[in-house]
Amino acid sequence: MPAGSAGAAVEGMRALGIDGLNVTMPHKADVAAAVDRLSPVAERLGAVNTVVRRGGVLVGESTDGAGFVDALRSDEGFEPAGKRCLVIGAGGAARAVVLALADAGAAEVVVAGRTPERVAACAELGGRVGAVEDAADMDLVVNATPVGMGDDTDLPLDPSLLGAGQVVADLVYHPLTTPLLTEARARGAVAVNGLGMLIHQAAHAFRLWTGEEPPLGVMSAAALRALTH
């Protein structure tokens, strides 16, 4: 669907009686403007990745940040509360992660990126402006940029800043092992790709649509199969 057509898609959902939609970039902000009501998180982010029908009302939700935190907790045993966290990037994914980490009780959330205005706006969601060099002092380092996607061999930071005792999360999931994650593992850090966030944000959407617990094992197997075949 081309950019700028999200409003028409929401109206189509309304007309056809569809009970739920999932939304990807670049449509998240447009959908936020087109639904009837926003959840508190979606309102703070100004972005929607899930639409749920509640009677005759279309509610915009954002499950990305919650999915990221759930993946850390359930898949890696990492609890953000009290931890120092660095988020590299200031786009939609970074904003969702910064807000979720702050709401989860992180001791500090530092935001680093190339565009000062966007970094400052992202940090307002619960962090402070910093630099990638802060990675050396962090418990969690998150790459929320496209660096490392596909055949890109670049790194979002100097890997010598990483080491044992850290969790390094790359929101990229294609490839499953990015150059950043390879470097992180080589230095003794726990390396986490973006597949867990993808699955757990979808799990939140499933709960919103159905009121049921999602089949996480089935979802994980299907996602992994799709990415490796």
Sequence and secondary structure as in RCSB ss.txt:
>XXXX:A:sequence
MPAGSAGAAVEGMRALGIDGLNVTMPHKADVAAAVDRLSPVAERLGAVNTVVRRGGVLVGESTDGAGFVDALRSD
EGFEPAGKRCLVIGAGGAARAVVLALADAGAAEVVVAGRTPERVAACAELGGRVGAVEDAADMDLVVNATPVGMG
DDTDLPLDPSLLGAGQVVADLVYHPLTTPLLTEARARGAVAVNGLGMLIHQAAHAFRLWTGEEPPLGVMSAAALR
ALTH
>XXXX:A:secstr
  TT HHHHHHHHHHHT  EEE  TTSHHHHHHHSSEE HHHHHHT  SEEEEETTEEEEE  HHHHHHHHHHHH
H    TT EEEEE  SHHHHHHHHHHHHTT SEEEEE S HHHHHHHHTTT EE  GGGGGG SEEEE SSTT T
T    SS GGG  TT EEEE   SSSS HHHHHHHHTT EEE THHHHHHHHHHHHHHHHSS   HHHHHHHHHH
HHH 
